[in-house]
């Protein structure tokens, strides 16, 4: 398990999707907000971090999983004594570690650009939220990648899930005046739980933080079971 974790950690760091969607795009958003909306720029840091982690741990990893399946990587598991669950946990843990590193990079950039005061103890509360949420999204990406045959279908399928999850959240605008249906979707939206966990870490709201943590743990259990039950070794 350790070898698989290290190998995937190293390869993930070189991924171009990661560089663009989870680093360059958040950096551009932070700079744009600083220039055009300087008085509000600091209010969107949590949302930008959440979106960065979400894009990587769901969209980017889904493409990686599909690519590995098409190249026959998963077929090699049949020739090893490693159980499927150990392989999925190992590779998912590597990707979740990358997601945590990404969040630190984006946060540091936001602190420097917006000149924010940031107590380091917040990381103690933010890190487990990011770890559990990113693992949940990675397991979900395994499920989505098992449903499709090619990158085009994957992109469409992932967007069908990602866009509603992003729009039905408080990442960049409030849900208070949204239609009742949208507010209900927000209540059962894992991305919203993730976002609330990050925001509550920044605000020292431990009751909301604990609630978000429990909801994400439930999501983690469900997505892990789904990923294991639907895992495909090949497209044939």
Phi, psi and omega per residue, in radians:
X1 nan -0.687 -3.120
X2 -1.091 -0.733 -3.127
X3 -1.115 -0.742 3.120
X4 -1.125 -0.717 3.117
X5 -1.042 -0.847 -3.090
X6 -1.152 -0.772 -3.132
X7 -1.075 -0.775 -3.141
X8 -1.245 -0.545 3.081
X9 -1.122 -0.767 -3.138
X10 -1.169 -0.781 -3.113
X11 -1.183 -0.591 -3.127
X12 -1.152 -0.585 -3.125
X13 -1.128 -0.339 -3.091
X14 -1.721 0.042 -3.038
X15 -1.268 2.291 -3.109
X16 -1.286 -0.547 3.071
X17 -1.058 -0.746 3.113
X18 -1.042 -0.823 -3.094
X19 -1.034 -0.753 -3.056
X20 -1.387 -1.031 -2.984
X21 -1.288 -0.583 -3.008
X22 -1.869 -0.104 3.090
X23 -2.180 -1.046 -3.077
X24 -1.133 -0.760 -3.139
X25 -1.122 -0.823 3.062
X26 -1.063 -0.675 3.093
X27 -1.051 -0.794 -3.138
X28 -1.093 -0.699 3.131
X29 -1.137 -0.726 3.134
X30 -1.116 -0.753 3.131
X31 -1.154 -0.748 -3.126
X32 -1.101 -0.740 3.118
X33 -1.140 -0.663 3.121
X34 -1.117 -0.633 -3.104
X35 -1.382 -0.827 -2.979
X36 -1.670 -0.470 3.128
X37 -2.345 1.095 -3.019
X38 -1.069 -0.546 -3.110
X39 -1.320 -0.303 -3.122
X40 -1.929 -0.100 -3.004
X41 -0.976 -0.731 -3.113
X42 -1.189 -0.326 -3.095
X43 -1.359 -0.233 -3.044
X44 -1.877 0.128 -3.093
X45 -1.079 -0.800 -3.117
X46 -1.072 -0.732 3.134
X47 -1.121 -0.712 3.139
X48 -1.160 -0.720 3.090
X49 -1.076 -0.792 -3.117
X50 -1.088 -0.755 -3.139
X51 -1.153 -0.711 3.124
X52 -1.040 -0.842 3.130
X53 -1.135 -0.717 -3.118
X54 -1.102 -0.802 -3.140
X55 -1.056 -0.740 -3.122
X56 -1.246 -0.947 -2.981
X57 -1.258 -0.246 3.078
X58 -1.932 -1.088 -3.038
X59 -1.209 -0.947 -3.070
X60 -1.093 -0.784 -3.118
X61 -1.195 -0.503 3.080
X62 -1.107 -0.730 3.103
X63 -1.163 -0.674 3.107
X64 -1.120 -0.773 -3.137
X65 -1.086 -0.751 3.114
X66 -1.117 -0.732 3.139
X67 -1.097 -0.744 -3.139
X68 -1.157 -0.646 3.104
X69 -1.145 -0.761 -3.107
X70 -1.188 -0.502 3.116
X71 -1.478 -0.011 3.082
X72 1.448 0.237 -3.127
X73 -1.077 -0.739 -3.067
X74 -1.236 -0.452 3.085
X75 -1.087 -0.477 -3.139
X76 -1.159 -0.330 3.122
X77 -1.100 -0.493 3.129
X78 -1.127 -0.419 -3.098
X79 -1.616 0.066 -3.123
X80 -2.089 2.743 3.105
X81 -1.436 -0.016 -3.077
X82 -1.229 2.218 3.068
X83 -1.135 2.670 -3.121
X84 -1.019 -0.734 -3.063
X85 -1.122 -0.584 3.112
X86 -1.192 -0.687 3.127
X87 -1.138 -0.817 -3.112
X88 -1.114 -0.739 3.119
X89 -1.125 -0.688 -3.127
X90 -1.119 -0.897 -3.093
X91 -1.199 -0.620 3.122
X92 -1.204 -0.635 3.110
X93 -1.134 -0.660 3.093
X94 -1.112 -0.784 3.139
X95 -1.172 -0.629 3.100
X96 -1.164 -0.630 3.079
X97 -1.099 -0.734 3.074
X98 -1.063 -0.709 3.134
X99 -1.072 -0.698 3.111
X100 -1.135 -0.776 3.103
X101 -1.047 -0.726 3.104
X102 -1.023 -0.792 -3.114
X103 -1.080 -0.659 3.105
X104 -1.150 -0.718 3.140
X105 -1.106 -0.828 -3.136
X106 -1.127 -0.723 3.128
X107 -1.102 -0.790 3.129
X108 -1.064 -0.734 3.119
X109 -1.098 -0.735 3.125
X110 -1.133 -0.676 3.125
X111 -1.102 -0.762 -3.119
X112 -1.183 -0.831 -3.076
X113 -1.172 -0.746 -3.073
X114 -1.667 -0.011 3.122
X115 0.938 0.960 -3.085
X116 -1.582 2.622 2.984
X117 -1.570 2.182 -3.014
X118 -2.363 1.858 3.060
X119 -1.194 2.302 -3.068
X120 -1.132 -0.440 -3.100
X121 -1.137 -0.313 3.104
X122 -1.055 -0.549 3.126
X123 -1.065 -0.522 3.132
X124 -1.110 -0.551 3.139
X125 -1.618 -0.534 -3.110
X126 -1.304 -0.665 -3.027
X127 -1.068 -0.851 3.136
X128 -1.114 -0.561 3.082
X129 -1.108 -0.805 -3.132
X130 -1.153 -0.710 -3.135
X131 -1.059 -0.887 -3.075
X132 -1.203 -0.737 3.138
X133 -1.128 -0.785 -3.115
X134 -1.137 -0.664 3.062
X135 -1.088 -0.727 3.110
X136 -1.065 -0.773 -3.131
X137 -1.215 -0.591 3.092
X138 -1.151 -0.798 3.103
X139 -1.060 -0.676 3.089
X140 -1.126 -0.624 3.130
X141 -1.159 -0.584 3.047
X142 -1.075 -0.752 3.134
X143 -1.095 -0.823 -3.116
X144 -1.118 -0.738 -3.124
X145 -1.163 -0.379 3.109
X146 -1.368 -0.278 -3.080
X147 -1.533 -0.295 -2.960
X148 -2.014 2.876 -3.118
X149 -1.833 -0.472 -3.072
X150 -2.557 3.073 -3.062
X151 -1.149 -0.608 3.128
X152 -1.109 -0.794 3.104
X153 -1.140 -0.647 3.127
X154 -1.115 -0.774 -3.137
X155 -1.046 -0.779 -3.139
X156 -1.158 -0.778 -3.119
X157 -1.126 -0.757 3.137
X158 -1.121 -0.708 3.135
X159 -1.146 -0.606 3.104
X160 -1.052 -0.583 3.094
X161 -1.499 -0.756 -3.009
X162 -1.188 -0.794 -3.049
X163 -1.064 -0.847 3.075
X164 -1.070 -0.654 3.137
X165 -1.133 -0.647 3.116
X166 -1.277 -0.781 -3.077
X167 -1.236 -0.565 3.138
X168 -1.617 0.864 3.120
X169 -2.547 2.969 3.122
X170 -1.667 0.466 -3.072
X171 -1.074 -0.805 -3.052
X172 -2.264 -0.155 3.039
X173 -2.669 2.688 -3.018
X174 -1.352 2.623 3.110
X175 -1.641 0.021 -3.023
X176 -1.042 -0.676 -3.103
X177 -1.823 0.216 3.122
X178 -1.308 2.756 3.076
X179 -1.000 2.710 -3.081
X180 -1.000 -0.667 -3.139
X181 -1.094 -0.744 3.130
X182 -1.132 -0.707 3.124
X183 -1.139 -0.642 3.102
X184 -1.152 -0.774 3.107
X185 -1.035 -0.672 3.132
X186 -1.068 -0.621 -3.120
X187 -1.164 -0.520 -3.113
X188 -1.886 0.327 -3.085
X189 -1.612 1.989 -3.141
X190 -1.033 -0.567 3.110
X191 -1.155 -0.626 3.090
X192 -1.160 -0.673 3.069
X193 -1.070 -0.740 3.117
X194 -1.077 -0.838 -3.141
X195 -1.079 -0.759 3.125
X196 -1.097 -0.618 3.106
X197 -1.128 -0.738 3.116
X198 -1.168 -0.800 -3.135
X199 -1.078 -0.731 -3.126
X200 -1.176 -0.514 3.060
X201 -1.138 -0.720 3.118
X202 -1.193 -0.576 -3.055
X203 -1.661 0.014 -3.084
X204 1.008 0.600 3.102
X205 -1.636 1.568 -2.965
X206 -1.296 -0.471 3.106
X207 -1.178 -0.791 3.097
X208 -1.180 -0.652 3.101
X209 -1.059 -0.805 3.137
X210 -1.134 -0.695 3.106
X211 -1.102 -0.770 3.118
X212 -1.098 -0.709 -3.141
X213 -1.075 -0.769 -3.137
X214 -1.149 -0.736 3.124
X215 -1.106 -0.724 3.136
X216 -1.199 -0.589 3.071
X217 -1.116 -0.701 3.062
X218 -1.102 -0.741 3.097
X219 -1.095 -0.695 3.119
X220 -1.052 -0.790 -3.133
X221 -1.097 -0.766 -3.113
X222 -1.143 -0.828 -3.094
X223 -1.184 -0.580 3.084
X224 -1.112 -0.789 3.136
X225 -1.106 -0.751 -3.134
X226 -1.110 -0.757 -3.114
X227 -1.116 -0.660 3.124
X228 -1.230 -0.698 -3.097
X229 -1.249 -0.508 -3.039
X230 -1.875 0.083 -3.055
X231 -1.074 2.318 3.117
X232 -2.008 2.265 3.131
X233 -1.348 -0.492 3.133
X234 -2.685 3.030 3.125
X235 -1.473 -0.079 -3.110
X236 -1.611 nan nan
